[in-house]
Structure formats: structure tokens, C-alpha cells
Amino acid sequence: HGPASLAASAASSGAAADAGASAAADAVGAPRAAGVHAAQLLRRRVDADGLLAVLDAAEDEGTTAEDESAPTAQGEARIAPGDVVYRAARAAASRWGDLRVDLAVVGDDGAVQIARPEALGLAGIARSRADATPLAPDHEPGPDDLWVVDLSSYGLDEGRLADGPLQLVVGRIVDDEDGAHCWLSLAGAVAPDRGAALLDRVAALVEDPLRLLT
């Protein structure tokens, strides 16, 4: 699929409280994600204090996929919110044996690359992004495919990659007087009850990410 321009807005179906995503995406210095557009979706507001604590601890200590306590090699990919969400999605999807969970990485040119980490340590997931493979132009997403998409660095609360399968998206992390929070959204064709159950399970794990590390 060729690059497409970004519709820099929150999903029109969402609450008015998310209108700030549009402004954030248009702000000076906010990067833009080619190939992303707004979508109708299921969404959850998630407490992100635990997520930030895990990210801070990983950056302070450094890890590798083989040994979670070993120092991270210089230049190795930094663990991102989407890596934690991917780990949560893999754990949640284990209850639905037919779901195949991939990490969708958006390049600067809007091209989508797919990573399927073999190691589920956070550093291993982060490192797999460097080995992501380009999506073939004739790729046809399957009904049991789930992409995890990290839009946290683009100033967006939510969005969806064009022409992809069911997508679990993590948006920007906001840290204010009410604490840190972000939006998790599930965009694509899914039965509402099944989608809501999956999203609730992932949200619960992201809010208590230490459960993913034990």
C-alpha cells in the first residue's frame, strides 16, 4: 500500500473530550504519521501511571530479550508504550486461540512494516521493530489478524492504519493533575461483545503491567 496523508484528528465517533488530539497533531513539532486516518472504534481511557513506571524502569536499568536484567546495548531500540501493549495483547489474545497478533510499524514514508516478536520480554519486542518486514503490496489481512499500533509519539489519541485488519491502538500519554492516562482503541471489524472483552482485558493488563513481567 502506498503512503497516504494523515487525517490529523481524533475519531469522530469519540467523546468531545478527545478533541485535543486534533490540536496536538497540528502543533508545531508534532510528528505526522503517513497512512493513518481516523476511524470508528471501541475505546477505553486507561490509567498510564504503571505503564510510565515500567518504561522509566526499563530505560534506567536497560534490558535485553535474553536476560531482562542485563544492560541494554548502546543504540538498541528504546522500549515504547506499544511494546507493553503488544505484550498485553499477546497475553489477552491467548483466550482467543485464533487471533494472530503482530506489531505494525509505520515508517516515515507511511509504509507499514510488520514485526512478530519471538521473545516476549519487552526489550525483545522493542528490538523486533528493527527487523520488521515491509507489508507486501498485495497483502490481504486475514479475519483473525490483529495489529498493535503505537501512535503515542504522534500526538494522537487514536487512529487507524489504512487497509489493515483489526487494530489495537495506543495513543498519546497525557500526564496532568489527574495523573497519567492514555486511550486504547480497537478499530476494525469485530463483534462488539468480543471486541469489548478483548479491549477490557488488554486495558487491565496495561494498567497493571507488572503482571506482564512475572
C-alpha positions as CSV (number, residue, x, y, z in Angstrom):
1,H,0.0,0.0,0.0
2,G,1.4,3.4,-0.9
3,P,1.8,6.2,1.6
4,A,-1.2,8.2,2.4
5,S,-1.7,11.6,4.2
6,L,-2.6,11.7,7.9
7,A,-6.1,12.9,8.8
8,A,-4.9,14.6,12.0
9,S,-7.9,14.3,14.2
10,A,-9.4,12.1,16.9
11,A,-12.1,9.7,15.8
12,S,-15.4,11.5,15.0
13,S,-17.3,8.9,17.0
14,G,-15.5,9.6,20.2
15,A,-16.4,11.9,23.0
16,A,-15.8,15.7,22.7
17,A,-13.2,15.4,25.4
18,D,-10.8,14.0,22.8
19,A,-10.9,17.0,20.5
20,G,-7.5,17.8,21.9
21,A,-5.9,15.1,19.7
22,S,-6.5,17.2,16.6
23,A,-4.8,20.2,18.1
24,A,-1.9,18.0,19.3
25,A,-1.4,16.6,15.9
26,D,-1.3,20.0,14.3
27,A,1.0,21.5,16.9
28,V,4.4,22.7,15.9
29,G,6.9,19.9,16.3
30,A,4.3,17.1,16.5
31,P,5.4,14.3,14.0
32,R,2.8,13.1,11.5
33,A,2.1,9.5,10.7
34,A,1.5,9.0,7.0
35,G,-1.0,6.3,6.3
36,V,-3.0,6.9,9.5
37,H,-6.6,8.0,9.4
38,A,-9.4,8.5,11.9
39,A,-11.8,5.6,12.4
40,Q,-15.0,4.4,14.2
41,L,-13.9,2.3,17.1
42,L,-14.2,0.9,20.6
43,R,-12.1,2.8,23.1
44,R,-11.0,2.8,26.8
45,R,-9.4,5.5,28.8
46,V,-6.5,3.8,30.6
47,D,-4.6,4.8,33.7
48,A,-1.0,5.0,32.5
49,D,0.9,5.5,35.7
50,G,2.0,1.9,35.8
51,L,2.9,2.0,32.1
52,L,5.2,5.0,32.6
53,A,6.8,3.4,35.7
54,V,7.7,0.3,33.6
55,L,9.0,2.4,30.8
56,D,11.1,4.5,33.2
57,A,12.5,1.4,34.9
58,A,13.4,-0.2,31.6
59,E,15.2,2.9,30.5
60,D,17.1,3.3,33.8
61,E,18.2,-0.3,34.0
62,G,18.4,-1.4,30.4
63,T,17.4,-4.9,29.4
64,T,17.9,-7.5,26.6
65,A,15.5,-10.0,25.3
66,E,17.6,-12.9,26.5
67,D,18.2,-11.5,30.0
68,E,15.7,-9.0,31.4
69,S,18.3,-7.9,34.0
70,A,21.3,-7.4,31.6
71,P,22.3,-3.9,30.3
72,T,20.8,-2.8,27.0
73,A,23.4,-2.5,24.3
74,Q,24.1,1.1,23.2
75,G,21.8,2.1,20.3
76,E,19.3,-0.7,20.9
77,A,15.7,0.3,20.4
78,R,14.1,2.0,23.4
79,I,11.1,0.3,24.8
80,A,7.9,2.1,23.8
81,P,4.3,2.1,25.0
82,G,3.3,0.0,22.1
83,D,5.7,-2.7,23.2
84,V,3.9,-3.0,26.5
85,V,0.6,-3.0,24.8
86,Y,1.8,-5.7,22.4
87,R,2.8,-7.9,25.4
88,A,-0.6,-7.3,26.9
89,A,-2.4,-8.1,23.7
90,R,-0.5,-11.4,23.3
91,A,-1.5,-12.3,26.9
92,A,-5.1,-11.3,26.3
93,A,-5.3,-13.0,22.9
94,S,-4.4,-16.3,24.5
95,R,-8.0,-16.6,25.4
96,W,-8.9,-16.4,21.8
97,G,-6.7,-19.1,20.1
98,D,-7.5,-17.9,16.6
99,L,-6.0,-14.4,16.9
100,R,-2.6,-13.7,15.4
101,V,-1.1,-10.6,16.9
102,D,1.5,-8.6,15.0
103,L,3.3,-5.3,15.7
104,A,2.6,-2.8,12.9
105,V,5.4,-0.2,12.5
106,V,4.8,2.9,10.4
107,G,7.8,4.2,8.5
108,D,8.4,7.9,7.8
109,D,7.1,7.4,4.3
110,G,3.9,5.9,5.6
111,A,4.8,2.3,4.6
112,V,3.6,-0.3,7.0
113,Q,6.1,-2.9,8.3
114,I,5.1,-5.9,10.3
115,A,7.0,-7.5,13.3
116,R,6.2,-10.7,15.1
117,P,8.5,-10.9,18.1
118,E,9.6,-14.3,19.1
119,A,10.8,-13.2,22.5
120,L,8.1,-11.6,24.7
121,G,10.4,-9.7,27.0
122,L,9.9,-6.0,26.5
123,A,13.4,-5.5,25.1
124,G,12.9,-8.3,22.7
125,I,9.7,-6.8,21.5
126,A,11.4,-3.4,21.1
127,R,14.3,-5.0,19.2
128,S,11.9,-6.8,16.8
129,R,10.8,-3.4,15.4
130,A,14.2,-3.0,13.8
131,D,13.6,-6.3,12.0
132,A,10.1,-5.6,10.8
133,T,9.4,-6.6,7.2
134,P,7.6,-4.4,4.7
135,L,4.0,-5.2,4.0
136,A,3.6,-6.7,0.6
137,P,1.5,-4.5,-1.9
138,D,-0.9,-7.4,-2.4
139,H,-1.2,-8.3,1.3
140,E,-4.7,-9.3,2.3
141,P,-5.4,-9.1,6.0
142,G,-7.0,-12.1,7.5
143,P,-10.1,-12.1,9.7
144,D,-8.0,-13.4,12.6
145,D,-5.2,-10.8,12.3
146,L,-4.7,-8.2,15.0
147,W,-2.2,-5.4,14.6
148,V,-0.9,-3.4,17.6
149,V,-0.2,0.1,16.5
150,D,1.7,2.7,18.6
151,L,0.6,6.3,17.9
152,S,1.8,7.6,21.2
153,S,4.6,9.7,19.7
154,Y,2.3,11.4,17.1
155,G,0.2,13.5,19.4
156,L,-2.9,11.5,18.6
157,D,-5.4,9.9,21.0
158,E,-6.5,7.3,18.4
159,G,-6.4,6.5,14.7
160,R,-6.2,3.5,12.3
161,L,-3.8,2.4,9.6
162,A,-5.4,2.4,6.2
163,D,-6.4,-1.0,4.7
164,G,-5.3,-3.0,7.7
165,P,-7.1,-5.7,9.8
166,L,-8.4,-5.3,13.3
167,Q,-6.1,-2.9,15.1
168,L,-5.4,-2.2,18.8
169,V,-4.0,1.3,19.0
170,V,-2.3,3.1,21.9
171,G,-2.5,6.9,21.7
172,R,-0.5,9.7,23.3
173,I,0.1,9.6,27.1
174,V,-1.1,12.6,28.9
175,D,0.3,13.3,32.4
176,D,-1.6,16.1,34.2
177,E,-3.1,16.9,37.6
178,D,-5.3,13.9,37.4
179,G,-2.4,11.5,36.8
180,A,-1.2,9.9,33.6
181,H,-3.6,8.4,31.1
182,C,-3.9,7.3,27.5
183,W,-6.5,5.9,25.2
184,L,-6.6,2.3,24.0
185,S,-8.8,1.8,20.9
186,L,-9.9,-1.2,18.9
187,A,-10.6,-0.4,15.3
188,G,-11.9,-2.7,12.6
189,A,-14.5,-5.5,12.0
190,V,-15.2,-7.3,15.3
191,A,-18.3,-8.4,17.2
192,P,-18.9,-5.6,19.8
193,D,-19.1,-8.0,22.7
194,R,-15.9,-9.9,21.7
195,G,-14.1,-6.6,21.0
196,A,-15.1,-5.1,24.3
197,A,-13.9,-8.2,26.2
198,L,-10.6,-8.1,24.4
199,L,-10.1,-4.4,25.0
200,D,-11.1,-4.6,28.7
201,R,-8.5,-7.4,29.2
202,V,-5.7,-5.5,27.5
203,A,-6.6,-2.3,29.4
204,A,-6.5,-4.2,32.7
205,L,-3.0,-5.6,31.9
206,V,-1.7,-2.2,30.7
207,E,-2.9,-0.6,33.9
208,D,-1.1,-3.2,36.0
209,P,1.9,-4.0,33.7
210,L,3.9,-5.7,36.4
211,R,1.6,-8.7,35.8
212,L,3.2,-9.0,32.4
213,L,6.7,-9.2,33.8
214,T,6.1,-12.1,36.2
